[in-house]
């Protein structure tokens, strides 16, 4: 039963929350008798901005936490509420409910003493427009048989924006929510009438009829040839009929002229039973349309908790084989499969289907468009109870790996804090942005093991990010389908150009959480991605180009960790064989995850409003990153040249010039000729901006008021 109805504290508000009104409680004495008995006084009471009560609606808007209105159209029904403007006895209500085929879940007594019936769904009924919502409400009056009780407030029933005031008493009827197949069949019928040509008869194919006849009449159903419209055979359903050709197949039943027949025309309901026809209409059409979504190219249906994509031919086969819908046209020229497809195309269309990592699977409204989250990653749950760290704890091997590799304590605590914030967010299906982690250390110390095997598999899967970071591959479905990206080789460091391109893509990745999911031959879809990038490199200068310049833009987005080489610590730890390592990981993983989940972040770790916590940067790596950056050699040349220039011009407080003049200044010094031989003017601009961001030089940029050219100003260190 859905418990997320829309709730408001009072009717002056538009923003509310989701919840179950039958769980709301209040002091009846807080409402005066005058407000209870006098409608005008009650209107004054409910429009008091200071009121803290509960007003509810079973219709949820496009923005779920905002009241349905012209500006915020309806999105889905989760419940129906019928308000009767009179006092009714419990006996009268029970009599009415007994006659209803679709039973309410609750009987509510309003604060004015009137009665209400509340129906709650197992799954929501999705609507796209106010007109369709009103149409469904109008049709539901007959479906629910609201006329069995007097004085229904029809204007309130048919107004999608109307909220009801939570009453004094909610009594469960014991019938629970409306079964999914029943509500879906009602929805399909509304969709047919509102969007499609209305049809009163159940559209059942002759192949379905033939199969059921064989089951019901195994001894007498011996049809000669094909069972099709106009074909002739025995009146198999009539007792004692012996003629082999006394009946003719018609679209809606059988025409018989057998001697034992009590009438000439028998509908399929007469022959197969009304129960079978109702069950077919309910189960087959409902199964064909429930939780099926169409993006303009493919159909998406849920199978064992995971959405699978199907081409039209494959989906039609599913409708025919699994849902038992007929592909044969009826007398209107359309088949059951055609009607099911038309309903899905009109009412269950989406802008796109893509993984929204790590958000809950299903329909989501993103950038004002209805999308389907098909994320299928499975987070490994932590073990039940508690777990302790160390050689005497529940995960001694992983404890030793983490501590030995990321010693000393300050660095170790920052890594575990990062893992805690990351893992708990994925486990709770919350999209939390976070910094990337770069682990630098000697080969074979376990960097890749921790990134991929421990973290990546635990949070729902990992993927090698090299193709995206280096090449910016436009087809990125395998990457954005997982929460963890791993970059574990020296490919980005093949050249300065490759490194620069990789740093640009990493910065773009870290600065955004909205991307375009693109899978070959499928509809592109904008998504929100809440994963992480974890990279590793060795300690040599070439490999450490991966770190790149850590300027103000990147300082809050990257964590630099230096891995200890095994043997530096007292443990003298070495990895066992690959097979044994995997066995230990599987045996200890869930205990380790419990400890990470329960980790108490130390007070000395600084908090950050966007990324949770300020990322740690190991001092020697930060120095090497600065020294290994593309601007490092340029910075050295600028420093030496300016020192010489200020020595020759001791009275001048600053040097000022354009990027071209900076390049000329460097070229004037013979010592720079080799270094500046390949330097281009556009690269000078980029390096100068990098120097300004690093704030190592006392420099800044300004604009020449006459030429509008950007000038770089270096102040003399002594001024």
Protein Blocks (a to p, Z undefined) as FASTA:
>chain_A
ZZbdcddfbfkbmbdcdddfklpccdfklpcfklmmmmklmmmmmmpmkbccddddfbdc
fblmbccdfklccfbdcbdcdddfbdddfklmmmmmmmpmbdcfbdcddfkopacddddd
fbdcddfbfklmmmmmmmmmmmnopmlpghiafklmmmmkbccdddfbdcdehlopadfk
lmmmmmmmmmmmmmmccdfbdcddfklmmmmmmmmmmmlmccehjadehiacddfkbghi
abfblcccdfkbccdfbfklcbfbdcfklmnopklmmmmmmmmmmmmmgopacehjaccd
deehiacdddfklmmmmmmmmnopafbdcfkopafklmmmmmmmmmmccfbdcdddfbde
ddddeehiacddfbfbdcddddehiddedjklmblmlmmmmmmmmpcfklmmmmmmmmmm
mmmmmmnopacddddddddddehilpmmmmmmmmmmmnopacdfklmmmnopablklmmm
pfbdcdfbfklmmpmklmmmmmmmmmmmmmpcbdcdddehiacdddddfbdcdddddfbf
klmmmnopadfklmmmcccdddddehjamnlpacddfklmmmmmmmmmmmmmmmmmmpcc
dfklccdfklopacdddfklmmmmmmmpmklmmmmmmmmmmmmmmmmmmmbmbdcddfkl
mmmmmmmpmklmmmmmmpcfklmmmmmmmmmmnomaccdddddfklopacdddddfkZZ
